[in-house]
């Protein structure tokens, strides 16, 4: 039954995330929001919605190891597993502005999270700081100028140019949220039962099984976009998702219920998350692209980390 709940939860989270992303993206584009900003906000938040649902559910069910592990593990999976696989499919090109603006902000957010957990608790005061930073980040992004025509073309190819009635998109958003809530409950229930049954810590289950399961929307959208050579969609989604995971997901979760942290146990995990964030920056600076060699290095780093966890 635990495995059934786990698989069912992942499936519902995937379907809910997909419905939410597509509907919310069309709504944002109808308001004239630029593609890269949509990728960094609407798509990133939509693909992070499974993490949000699972993390809040885990915290409310008294499984803080799963809750924090999901946030950290999802960020590690985004940069190591998903970005690595996307770069292996097709080298990813970027712009100098992206490297000056979004990547340093992601790195700063990772450093901030490293500092917050040192006291052994992510408090409601910490949550307020995270959500305030999220608000500043969103306002800054939404005030940016429109993207070049080629980025607009990438976006249209990824999400389509057809317009549908607003009520259908609103209905899609509602259906997506409903599926996310149901999927999160099933996933957390199954994951916690499995952890206890196999004698694996909730932290490790959160960092691996739950994190990868809730990252399936990012994985699916990134691999499809990489196959279509839509680099801005891939990078914008993954970098934005990492920012949202810390500021929005950890912020909302700690606001609902403060999250206790086994500080000594998570030092390795936070170090890997911060290390991958640092590594991506110089990788992208080499000709403003992330090639297959860099993608293979990121993927090997992720696999080595997972092996170390279970070893």
Secondary structure, DSSP 8 states (H G I E B T S, - for coil): -HHHHHHHHHHHHHHHHHHHHHHHHHHHHHTT--HHHHIIIIIHHHHHHHHHHHHHHHHHTT-HHHHHHHHHHHHHIIIIIIHHHHHHHS-EE--HHHIIIIIHHHHHHHHHHHHHGGGSEE-HHHHHHHHHHHHHHHHHHHTS----HHHHHHHHHHH-S----HHHHHHHHHHHHHHHHHHHHHHHHHHHHHHHHHT--HHHHIIIIIHHHHTHHHHHHHHHHHHTT-HHHHHHHHHHHHHHIIIIIIHHHHHHS-EE--HHHHHHHHHHHHHHHHHHHHHHHTTTEE-HHHHHHHHHHHHHHHHHHH-
